[in-house]
Amino acid sequence: MHIVLLSGGSGKRLWPLSNDVRSKQFLKVLSDENGNPQSMAQRVYNQITTTFPTTDITIATNAAQVDCIRSQMGESVNIVLEPERRDTFPAIMLSCVYLALEKKVDIEETIAVLPVDPYTESSFFYALSSMDKLISNGEADIALIGIRPTLATSKYGYIVPEKWISLNAYSVSRFVEKPSENEAMSLIENGAYWNGGVFAFKLRYLLDIAKNIVTFSSFDDLRNQYSSLEKISFDYKVVEQAERVAVVPYHGKWSDIGTWRTLVDEMPVNQAGIVVAERVRNTFVINELEIPIVALGTKDLIVAASPDGILVSDLVESSQIKPIVDKLENTRPMFEERRWGEYTVVAKDINSLVKQLSLSEGKSISYQAHKYRDEYWIITSGAGEFVLEGEKRFVTVGDVLTIKREQKHRIKALSELRFTEVQIGEILSEDDIEKFPYCEED
């Protein structure tokens, strides 16, 4: 069995912490077993690797999320890059063609696909083994995990089972997508399950579907045609059209953490960051800024502050934030996590921008140059090795570095390194980067 994790979306319902680069699955608002900060993606990845230590994992994502994935899951994790966001069916098809043509995975192997961010127990992932058996034994073309509903909601799709086909699986009668609450109640009373967006099938099965949709001779060939693929979900395009579909019931804890209201239920603490809270009730404060937030006598509130904005909301009303955020001016993210560390934009103007960067020990920024801007770096903490046009020098606190446009430069953190970067130029964009190969021995 090979596992594909789908990592997409911007998670606007968790604004201002989430954005197009740091989607909800990468927010470190949970805790691991040792009490260390952990993201939803890290939690799922660790649960899978613990349950299936030898199983290969591939993550399907977009270019904006690669650095977060590398930072949180390691440099060696297998990634398939979507050229653009086109829903789950194109993403899964691209991943399967990648596995078959690039990774040379046996086409008779079971592929299990699931979101990167469900909040669930480790026992959830054992259901993948049951799905694998159903597919390997030829008892179904598609297998799903059905989650026992805890309430009647129109938020999820429903799977209506038909009859037992094995020790722990049903055949599927039909699917109902996001019914009314009254209809959901009736479905639950008749034994329906939530559709958790987890699929299993033989690689051959999906390749045959792909070949009937688009002509391609290689993975790159399909990737180049990606923008022409129909923007549609895997449920609609494949699952609901399949003749033999099975569902494996799961009766444990499961949550789709997509809103502040569902997130705070799983947070280990009510306050994070520089926060002073006095005489508060059911109030949650997350502060990523370097200035304090004081909450006094509040009740049933969520307060979240990041370089992208500040949210103050009633807990119940917080689920309605997405259409409000959609109205905001579409600006660049002010905070990004990268594989080498992170940065925050602290000031910007038409022709200037100021960042604060933090590099983890041993990490380095790529050897690069900019066409439209000059940069000035002020080292504020730690020590590093700076390279400018091939010339190395040791840098530490108080050093000021000048980088003119089109000069190749690089910096490596010899210890945790912090510096302020001032950009001056007519175009100040993350796209104004040309990368060059660099050998440590140079």
N, C-alpha and C positions, 0 to 999 in steps of 0.2 A: 504493500500500500504506500502510495505517495500522497502527501498532504499539501494542498494549496491553500494559503491564507489570502483572503481578499482584504486589501487595505486601501480604502478610498474615502472620499467625502471630506468635508471641512468641519463638520460638527458645529454648525452655527448656533445650535441650541445650547452650547456651552460657551458662548461668547461671554467675556472677552479673552478667556484663556485659550480657546481654540481659534484657529484661522486656517487658511488654505495650505499653509506649510506645516503647522503643528496641529494636526487634526485631533479630535477628542481621544483617540486611542493612544496618543503619546503623552497625555497629561499625567504627570506623576503625582496623582492625588490619592492613590491607594498605598497600602503597605504590604511588604512581603513578610514571611514568617519571622524575620529578624527585626521587624519594625522599620526597615529602610524604605524610602519612597519608591513606588513602583507604578508604572503605567498599566493600562488595560492590556495593551499589546504585549508588554513584557510578561504579564501574568499568564496570558493564554499561551505564549511561546514556551514559557517555563513548564506549564502544565502538560503541554504536548510532549516536550522533550523528556520529561520525567516519566510519562506514561508509555511513550514509544521511543526509547533511547536511540534506536538504530534507524528510525524512519526518516527519510529525506523530506525536507520542508522547503517549499518555494513560496515566496511572497509576491503577489501581483499588486503593483502599485503604480503611481505616477512619479515623474522625476522630482517633483517638489518634496516628496516624502522620503526619498532615498537616504538623505543624511540622518534623519530621525531614526530610521530603521537600523542603519549601520551603527549609530551611536548607542542605541538601546539593545540591539540583538547581536552585534558583532560584525566585523568586516567580512566574515566568511559566509554569512547567510545568503541563500540563493534568491535572486530577485529577477522578476520579469517586469519590464517597463512598458506601461501603456503609453502610446504617443499622446493620447488624450482620454478624457473620461467619457465612456460610452456605455455605462451600465454593466450589469454582471455577466450577461451572456457573451459579449465580445471579450471581456476580460478573461473569462474561463476558457473560451476557445483559444485565445492567444496563448494562454498558459499551457494548455494541452499540446498545442503545436510545438511550443518551445520544448516541452518535456520529451516529445516524440522525436523531433528532428535535431535538437541541439544537445539534449542530455541523453538521448538514445534509450529512454525508458521503454521497457517491454510493453507493447500495445495491449497485451492481455492483463496488465497490472491494474489494480483498482486505484482510482484517483478519488480522494476525499477532499471536498472543498468546503470551507467554512469561513465566516467573518473573523477578523483578527481581534475583535473586541467584546465578545459576550462575557458577562460576569457570571461565572458558574463554578460548580465544584469539579474536582478532578475526575469524579466518577462519570461525568458527562462524556469524557473523551473515550471511556471504555465502550461506549455505544458505537464508536467508529469501527471497532473490531467486529461487532455484530453486522454492521453495514457491509464491511469487507467480505464476510462470509456469505451474505445474501448475494452479492455481486459475483464473487468467485464461483459459487455453486450454481449460478445461472438461475436463481429464483426470482430475480428482478433485473430490469435494465437500469433503473434508478432507485436508489434507497435514500430515505430522508430520516432525520431525527424529529420526532414529534414531542413537544414539551407540554407536560400537563399544565393546563391553564390554572392560574390562581385567581383570576377575576375575568368578568366579561368585558372585553375592551375591543374597540374598533381599531386599535393601533396595529394589530398583527393580522397576518393571514392565518387561515385555519385549514387543517388537514382532517378530512372525514374518513375514518377507517372503514374497511369493509369486512374482512374475515381474516382469521389467523392463517398464516402461510408457513410459519416456522415457530420455534419455541418462544421467540421474543419479538415477533414482527407481524404486522398486518399488511394485507394488500390495501390499496387506497381506492376509495370510491370516488371522491371528488375533492376539489379545492375551493375555498371561499376566501376571496381577498378583501380584507378590511371591512367586515360586515358592520351593520349598526349594532349598538349594544344589546338591543332586544334579540336580534338574530344571533349574536354571539352567545347569549345566554342559552338559546335553544340548541345551538351547535354543541355547547359544552355538555348540556344535559343528555345529548345523544352520543357522547364519547369522543368529540372532536379534540384535536391537539393544536397547539400553536405551531406554526411553521417557523423554525429557528434559522432557516437559510443555510442548512447543512445538507450537502449532496454527496452521493457516491455513485460511481459508474466505472465501467471499464474504459480505459484510454481509447481503445478501438471504437467504442460506441460514439464518443464525442468527435473523433477524427472523421468518422463516416458522415456525421451531420455537417461538420465543417466543409468537407469536400463537396457536399451538395449545395453549399451556399456561395462559396468563393473558390476561384481557381488560384492555387499557389504552388510553388515548387520548393520553397524554403521558408524558414521562420521569418527572415528579413522581408521576403516577398509578401507574406501576410501582413507583417507590421506596416509595410509601406501602403497597404490598402485599408488600414485600420479605420481611417476617417470615413470610408464609404460603407462600413458595416452598419447594420440596423442598430439603433440605440434602443435596446430592449432587455428586460430582465431574463435571467436563466429560467425562472419559474414559468414565464409566459411562453418563451421560445422552445424550451425543451421539456421541462417536467410535465406541464399540463398537456403536452402532445404525446407523451410516451404511453405505450400500451401496458407495460408491466412496471408499476411503481409500488414500492413497499415503504412502510414507515416503522421505525424502531422507537417505541415509547421511552421517554425519559421522565422520571418523576421527582427529580431532585431540584435543587435551587438553580434558578436561571434568571438573568435579568439583562435586558437590552438597555444598557446605560446610555441613554440618548438625551436626557434632560437634566437640569440641575436637581430637580425633585428626586429622580431616581439615583443620581450620583451621590447626594449627601447621605442617602441611606447606607451606603457602603464605605463612606469615608471614615478612617480610624479616629479622627479628631474633628472638633467643630471649628477650630481656628488653625490657620497656617500662615506663616510669615510674621511680619511685625504687626501684631494685633493686641489691643487692649479691650477686653470685653467685660463689662460690669452689669450685673442684674439683667442679663439677657435670657430669653427663653426661646428655644428652638431656632436659634440664629447661627448661621454658618458664614464664616468670613475667611476668604482666601486672598492673601495679599502678596503679589509678586513684585511690588514696588519697594523702593528703599526708604519710603516715608511711612509713618505709622497710620493705621486705621483704628479709630476708637469707636466702639459700639456701646451705647449706654441705654439700658431700659428697653431694648428692642425685642420684638416677638415675631416669630414665623417669617424671618427674612433670610435671603441669600445676598451676600455682598462679595463681589469678586473684582479684583483690581489687577490689571496687567498694563504693560506699555501700550496695548491696543485700545484700552478704555476702562471704564468703571461701570459695573452693574450694581444697582440696588433694586431688589425686587422682592415682592411677596413670594413665598415658596410656591404656592399654587399657581400664581400668575406667571412664574418663570418659564413654564412650559410653552408660553406663547411668544417667546422672544424672537424666534427665527424671522417672521415677517417684518419685525421692527429692524433687526440687523440688516436685512436685505435692502432697507431704505438708506442705510448709511453710505457715505461716499466710499467707493472701492479704492482703498489705498494699500500700499505695501504693508506687509506685517512688520510690526515694530520689534518683535522678538522671534528669533529662530534658533533651534537646536541643530547643530551640525555634528558631523562625525568627529570633529576635532574639539568640540566644546559648544559654546553658545555666544550669541551677541544680542545686544539691545540697542535700538536706535534711541538716542536721548535728545536729539535736536535736529531739525531740518529746515532748510530754506530753499529758495529756487536754485541757487548755485552752491550750496554747502549742506553737508550732512555730518553728524557726529555719532559715532558708535562707541559702545564699550564692549570689548571682546574678552572672552576668557577661554584659554586653551588648557586642556588637561595635560598633565605631565606626559612627555613622550610623543604627544600628538603634534602635527604640523599642518599649516595651511599650504595648499598646493603652490608650486612654482608658477607664477602667473604675472600678467601685465594688464594694464587698462588703457584703452584708447582715448577716452574722453575726460579723464580726471587725474589730478594729482592727489597724493595721500600723505598725511603727516601722522606718525605714530608716536605716542608718548607712553613709555613703559611705566606702569604704576605698581606692579607687584610681580615678584618672581624673576626668573632668568631664562634666557633663550639664546638660540643661535639664529642670527639674521643673515640672509643672503641677498645681495643686491648685484645684479648683473654678474653672477658667478663668484663674487667676492664675499667671504664669510667674515662675520665678526660676532663676538660675544656681547650680549646686551642685558642690561639689568635696570633696576628702578632708577628713574630720572633720565634715562637716555631718550633722545628725540631723533626720530628717523624720518628722512625726507625721501619720498618715492615719486619721481616725475612720471607723467604718462608715458606708456610704452616701455618703461623699465621693468625688467623681469625681477621678481622678488619673492621671498619665502621666509617664513619664520617657524622655528621648532621650539616647543616648550621643554626646557631642561628641568624645570620644576613647574608647578602650576603657574601659569603666566597670564597676567591681565594687562591690557593696554587700551588707551583711548585712540580712536582713529578719526581723523578729520579729513573728509573728502571735499575737494574743491574742483568744480568743473561744470560744463554745460549740460552733461547728461550724467545723472547719478542713479545708476541702475545695477541690480545684481547680474544683469545680462552682460554688462561691460567687463567681462573677464575672459581672457584667452589663457588657457593652461598649456604648460610646456612640460616635457619629461624632465625628471631630476633624479640624479643618482646620488645616494648618500655619500659615496666615496669621492665625488667630485671635489 
